Amino acid sequence: MGWDFSTDPQWAAQLAWVDDFVRSECEPVDLLVKESHDLNDPVRQALIPPLQRIVKERGLWATHLGPHLGGPGYGQLKLALLNEILGRSECAPIVFGSQAPDSGNSEILAQYGTPELKERYLEPLLDNRIVSCFSMTEPQGGADPKVFTTAAVQDGDSWIINGEKWFSSFASMASFLIVMAVTDPEAPPYERHSMFVVPGGTPGINVLRDVGLGYQPLGGGGREGYVRYENVRVPADHMLGPRGGAFVVAQTRLGGGRIHHAMRTVGLVRRIFDMLCERAVSRHTQGQMLGDKQLVQEMIADSWMEIEAFRLLTLQTAWKIDQHNDYQAVRADISAVKAMMQKVLHDVSARALQLHGSLGTTHEMPFVQHLVESFVLGLADGPTEVHKTVLARLLLKKYKPAADLFPSEHLLRLRDAAEQKFAKQLAGIARS
Ligand SMILES: Cc1cc2nc3c(=O)[nH]c(=O)nc-3n(C[C@H](O)[C@H](O)[C@H](O)COP(=O)(O)OP(=O)(O)OC[C@H]3O[C@@H](n4cnc5c(N)ncnc54)[C@H](O)[C@@H]3O)c2cc1C
């Protein structure tokens, strides 16, 4: 029976190198580069490509790629442990060639793109010479694709796309966008949409504005494109996958991505936990260290238990993916991990903010950003509520209704069954 929580020594040595590299090289860069995806920012270009070269030389570039894309095929458990370290730093994923949404978009292109599209976009994307965008959510709703109205109409050898998309991250700087559009309005809801590659700069792509998150200043720093597609014409061979197959294509990008995200969250939350504990042993009030107060001790204990439980569930899910090699078989586990992610980051950063007092609320500490990020985790790739619903439905599928009015574990029923089972042995024994 295998039941082993140790990491193989060779991988452990790689992880030790990554840990040191991320702390000493990537974390300082986070403080100087405004947007690690922005290839036109000279500060970014001065600091990130040299780190990328070191990662490539070390053989750790784009390790999420399967062997079909020239990747090492490490499996999800090893990648989970790697991503845990990358989660400490905002720019580490791009330094290691595994940043969203490019990682998922490259999977889609590799699986569904024509040889010409792959040549034009896949290689430079894998090399981080270009940036891409995934354009699916619409202003009137994201969690329910049935409300999407952006449509593509065939015109000879082309498709013409019209509609609006919301939160198309990096739309302004993307060399290509993967756009979901209704092509078959009369088909069943999940067969109505097709997926298209839209080259950046195609006439009719209008980025109305780049929306920023709550901690960013109004009118600057945003990267969530509010995009209007107006008579955007793309050649017919820019459709990815079969007509009406957009949802199947979209699934391609989720794969191990959610597990990588979860482990990055573990790495980030552990960093926040360290800040929480440092504060608890640094600050004194009413003649006592904060960490000597029982309510503060509860914060520390709860945080540690939540982080470790989340980490173990995520690692176990990664291990199960490697065992089954089938994401459907671990759908429930993946939804559980996805739903927990938001709560762990939220609760631990809220406690860290609280213990840092007024300083915790400022832009001189990262907690406000982390709190907003916890909500981002609870929205992108499906809201927490939807994942909890999926999990519950899958769990309930394994259960049957009780045979009659009383539960199958009703103690009277169980005792009667036990009496019958041991009737021979108990015959003649006096019982009170
Ligand atoms: C930082 C960030 C980056 C993003 N990047 C992209 C991107 O690159 N491309 C892209 O296409 N999209 C992107 N998104 C959009 C994301 O996918 C959507 O936010 C998400 O699908 C939810 O859609 P919505 O925001 O319209 O919320 P709505 O669909 O309006 O839902 C609002 C809330 O309603 C509740 N809710 C929804 N459905 C249910 C349900 N079934 N049961 C119970 N409650 C429910 C949840 O609380 C949910 O948060 C990004 C989002 C964020 C925050």
The ligand as an SDF file (V2000), in Angstrom:
LIG
                    3D

 53 58  0  0  0  0  0  0  0  0999 V2000
   -9.8940   39.5390  -12.2410 C   0  0  0  0  0  0  0  0  0  0  0  0
  -10.8390   38.8340  -13.1680 C   0  0  0  0  0  0  0  0  0  0  0  0
  -10.3600   38.4130  -14.4100 C   0  0  0  0  0  0  0  0  0  0  0  0
  -11.2320   37.8110  -15.3140 C   0  0  0  0  0  0  0  0  0  0  0  0
  -10.7450   37.4530  -16.5360 N   0  0  0  0  0  0  0  0  0  0  0  0
  -11.6080   37.0080  -17.4810 C   0  0  0  0  0  0  0  0  0  0  0  0
  -11.1340   36.7350  -18.8110 C   0  0  0  0  0  0  0  0  0  0  0  0
   -9.9440   36.8790  -19.1170 O   0  0  0  0  0  0  0  0  0  0  0  0
  -12.0380   36.3410  -19.7370 N   0  0  0  0  0  0  0  0  0  0  0  0
  -13.3510   36.1910  -19.4600 C   0  0  0  0  0  0  0  0  0  0  0  0
  -14.1200   35.8270  -20.3390 O   0  0  0  0  0  0  0  0  0  0  0  0
  -13.8340   36.4220  -18.1940 N   0  0  0  0  0  0  0  0  0  0  0  0
  -12.9850   36.8310  -17.2090 C   0  0  0  0  0  0  0  0  0  0  0  0
  -13.4580   37.1100  -15.9340 N   0  0  0  0  0  0  0  0  0  0  0  0
  -14.8950   37.0640  -15.6920 C   0  0  0  0  0  0  0  0  0  0  0  0
  -15.3520   35.9040  -14.8400 C   0  0  0  0  0  0  0  0  0  0  0  0
  -15.2930   34.7120  -15.5620 O   0  0  0  0  0  0  0  0  0  0  0  0
  -16.7680   36.2870  -14.3780 C   0  0  0  0  0  0  0  0  0  0  0  0
  -16.6160   37.3050  -13.4140 O   0  0  0  0  0  0  0  0  0  0  0  0
  -17.5350   35.1220  -13.8000 C   0  0  0  0  0  0  0  0  0  0  0  0
  -17.8570   34.1910  -14.7850 O   0  0  0  0  0  0  0  0  0  0  0  0
  -18.8410   35.6340  -13.1440 C   0  0  0  0  0  0  0  0  0  0  0  0
  -19.5740   36.4060  -14.0390 O   0  0  0  0  0  0  0  0  0  0  0  0
  -20.0900   37.8620  -13.5850 P   0  0  0  0  0  0  0  0  0  0  0  0
  -18.9380   38.6300  -13.0810 O   0  0  0  0  0  0  0  0  0  0  0  0
  -20.8580   38.4480  -14.7150 O   0  0  0  0  0  0  0  0  0  0  0  0
  -21.0580   37.5840  -12.3840 O   0  0  0  0  0  0  0  0  0  0  0  0
  -22.5740   37.1120  -12.4800 P   0  0  0  0  0  0  0  0  0  0  0  0
  -22.7270   36.0490  -13.5070 O   0  0  0  0  0  0  0  0  0  0  0  0
  -23.4210   38.3150  -12.5810 O   0  0  0  0  0  0  0  0  0  0  0  0
  -22.7350   36.4680  -11.0390 O   0  0  0  0  0  0  0  0  0  0  0  0
  -22.7150   37.3340   -9.8970 C   0  0  0  0  0  0  0  0  0  0  0  0
  -22.8280   36.5130   -8.6530 C   0  0  0  0  0  0  0  0  0  0  0  0
  -24.0600   35.8190   -8.6220 O   0  0  0  0  0  0  0  0  0  0  0  0
  -23.9080   34.6260   -7.8750 C   0  0  0  0  0  0  0  0  0  0  0  0
  -24.2640   33.4740   -8.7100 N   0  0  0  0  0  0  0  0  0  0  0  0
  -24.0640   33.3150  -10.0240 C   0  0  0  0  0  0  0  0  0  0  0  0
  -24.5070   32.1120  -10.4370 N   0  0  0  0  0  0  0  0  0  0  0  0
  -25.0110   31.4890   -9.3490 C   0  0  0  0  0  0  0  0  0  0  0  0
  -25.6210   30.2350   -9.1090 C   0  0  0  0  0  0  0  0  0  0  0  0
  -25.7940   29.3400  -10.0950 N   0  0  0  0  0  0  0  0  0  0  0  0
  -26.0180   29.9360   -7.8380 N   0  0  0  0  0  0  0  0  0  0  0  0
  -25.8570   30.8410   -6.8300 C   0  0  0  0  0  0  0  0  0  0  0  0
  -25.2880   32.0410   -6.9990 N   0  0  0  0  0  0  0  0  0  0  0  0
  -24.8620   32.3680   -8.2310 C   0  0  0  0  0  0  0  0  0  0  0  0
  -22.4290   34.5360   -7.4610 C   0  0  0  0  0  0  0  0  0  0  0  0
  -22.2690   35.0980   -6.1800 O   0  0  0  0  0  0  0  0  0  0  0  0
  -21.7830   35.4160   -8.5020 C   0  0  0  0  0  0  0  0  0  0  0  0
  -20.5280   35.9290   -8.0680 O   0  0  0  0  0  0  0  0  0  0  0  0
  -12.5910   37.6370  -14.9820 C   0  0  0  0  0  0  0  0  0  0  0  0
  -13.0530   38.0320  -13.7210 C   0  0  0  0  0  0  0  0  0  0  0  0
  -12.2070   38.6260  -12.8240 C   0  0  0  0  0  0  0  0  0  0  0  0
  -12.7590   39.0860  -11.5090 C   0  0  0  0  0  0  0  0  0  0  0  0
  1  2  1  0
  2  3  1  0
  2 52  2  0
  3  4  2  0
  4  5  1  0
  4 50  1  0
  5  6  2  0
  6  7  1  0
  6 13  1  0
  7  8  2  0
  7  9  1  0
  9 10  1  0
 10 11  2  0
 10 12  1  0
 12 13  2  0
 13 14  1  0
 14 15  1  0
 14 50  1  0
 15 16  1  0
 16 17  1  0
 16 18  1  0
 18 19  1  0
 18 20  1  0
 20 21  1  0
 20 22  1  0
 22 23  1  0
 23 24  1  0
 24 25  2  0
 24 26  1  0
 24 27  1  0
 27 28  1  0
 28 29  2  0
 28 30  1  0
 28 31  1  0
 31 32  1  0
 32 33  1  0
 33 34  1  0
 33 48  1  0
 34 35  1  0
 35 36  1  0
 35 46  1  0
 36 37  1  0
 36 45  1  0
 37 38  2  0
 38 39  1  0
 39 40  1  0
 39 45  2  0
 40 41  1  0
 40 42  2  0
 42 43  1  0
 43 44  2  0
 44 45  1  0
 46 47  1  0
 46 48  1  0
 48 49  1  0
 50 51  2  0
 51 52  1  0
 52 53  1  0
M  END
$$$$
